[in-house]
Amino acid sequence: MHELGLVNYAVKEVDKFAKERGVTNIKTVTLEFGEVSGIIPAYLYDYWDWYTKKYHLLEGTKLKCDEIPAVTWCDDCKITYSTIKYGKTCPHCGS
């Protein structure tokens, strides 16, 4: 469950960043992570709601998770394709 560690780090960094710049209101924090990262977004949301209660500035903020698709580049045909769907075999040229 590395999600708790990610939330812990993100909350502390956002809090520090906001304080250094005099930010007094944060509505949403967006985390981007790769499709094959193994992160479970539902855990992030649960931990976020629990952990941000400890930080006045972040309490009540909304967490938004953006998953970045995994893409593979084929050196033979010079085209990208979905890593999850096709794995190591290029659907365009079969290499």
C-alpha positions as CSV (number, residue, x, y, z in Angstrom):
1,M,0.0,0.0,0.0
2,H,2.3,2.7,-1.2
3,E,-0.7,5.0,-1.7
4,L,-0.5,6.1,1.9
5,G,3.1,7.2,1.4
6,L,2.2,9.0,-1.8
7,V,-0.6,10.9,-0.1
8,N,1.7,11.7,2.9
9,Y,4.3,13.1,0.6
10,A,1.8,15.0,-1.6
11,V,0.0,16.6,1.3
12,K,3.3,17.8,3.0
13,E,4.6,19.2,-0.3
14,V,1.4,21.0,-1.2
15,D,1.2,22.4,2.3
16,K,4.8,23.6,2.2
17,F,4.4,25.1,-1.3
18,A,1.3,26.9,-0.3
19,K,2.8,28.4,2.9
20,E,5.9,29.6,1.1
21,R,3.8,31.5,-1.4
22,G,1.1,32.8,1.0
23,V,-1.7,30.6,-0.5
24,T,-4.7,30.6,1.8
25,N,-7.2,28.6,-0.2
26,I,-6.8,25.3,-2.1
27,K,-9.8,23.7,-3.8
28,T,-8.3,20.8,-5.8
29,V,-5.0,18.9,-5.9
30,T,-4.3,16.8,-9.0
31,L,-2.0,13.8,-9.0
32,E,-0.8,12.3,-12.3
33,F,0.5,8.7,-12.4
34,G,1.1,6.1,-15.0
35,E,-1.3,3.4,-16.0
36,V,1.2,0.7,-15.0
37,S,2.2,2.3,-11.7
38,G,0.2,-0.1,-9.6
39,I,-1.5,2.8,-7.8
40,I,-5.1,2.1,-6.7
41,P,-7.0,5.5,-7.0
42,A,-9.7,4.4,-4.5
43,Y,-7.0,4.1,-1.9
44,L,-5.6,7.5,-2.7
45,Y,-9.1,9.1,-2.3
46,D,-9.6,7.4,1.1
47,Y,-6.2,8.3,2.4
48,W,-6.5,11.8,1.1
49,D,-9.8,12.4,3.0
50,W,-8.3,11.0,6.2
51,Y,-4.9,12.6,6.0
52,T,-5.8,16.1,5.0
53,K,-7.8,16.5,8.2
54,K,-4.4,17.0,9.9
55,Y,-3.6,20.0,7.7
56,H,-5.9,23.0,8.2
57,L,-5.0,24.5,4.8
58,L,-5.8,21.2,3.0
59,E,-8.8,20.1,4.9
60,G,-11.8,19.7,2.6
61,T,-9.7,19.9,-0.6
62,K,-10.7,17.7,-3.5
63,L,-8.3,15.1,-4.9
64,K,-8.3,14.5,-8.6
65,C,-6.4,11.6,-10.1
66,D,-5.3,11.6,-13.7
67,E,-4.0,8.3,-15.0
68,I,-1.5,8.6,-17.9
69,P,-1.8,5.8,-20.5
70,A,1.2,3.5,-20.9
71,V,2.5,3.7,-24.5
72,T,5.2,1.8,-26.2
73,W,7.3,3.0,-29.1
74,C,8.1,0.6,-31.9
75,D,11.6,1.2,-33.2
76,D,10.8,-0.8,-36.4
77,C,7.7,1.0,-37.7
78,K,8.2,4.2,-35.6
79,I,4.6,4.2,-34.3
80,T,3.3,4.1,-30.7
81,Y,0.8,1.7,-29.3
82,S,-1.0,0.8,-26.0
83,T,1.3,-1.1,-23.8
84,I,-1.5,-2.6,-21.8
85,K,-3.5,-3.8,-24.8
86,Y,-0.6,-5.2,-26.9
87,G,2.3,-5.8,-24.6
88,K,5.6,-6.2,-26.3
89,T,4.3,-7.1,-29.8
90,C,3.6,-4.1,-32.1
91,P,0.1,-4.4,-33.5
92,H,1.2,-2.4,-36.6
93,C,4.2,-4.4,-37.8
94,G,4.3,-7.5,-35.5
95,S,7.8,-6.9,-34.3
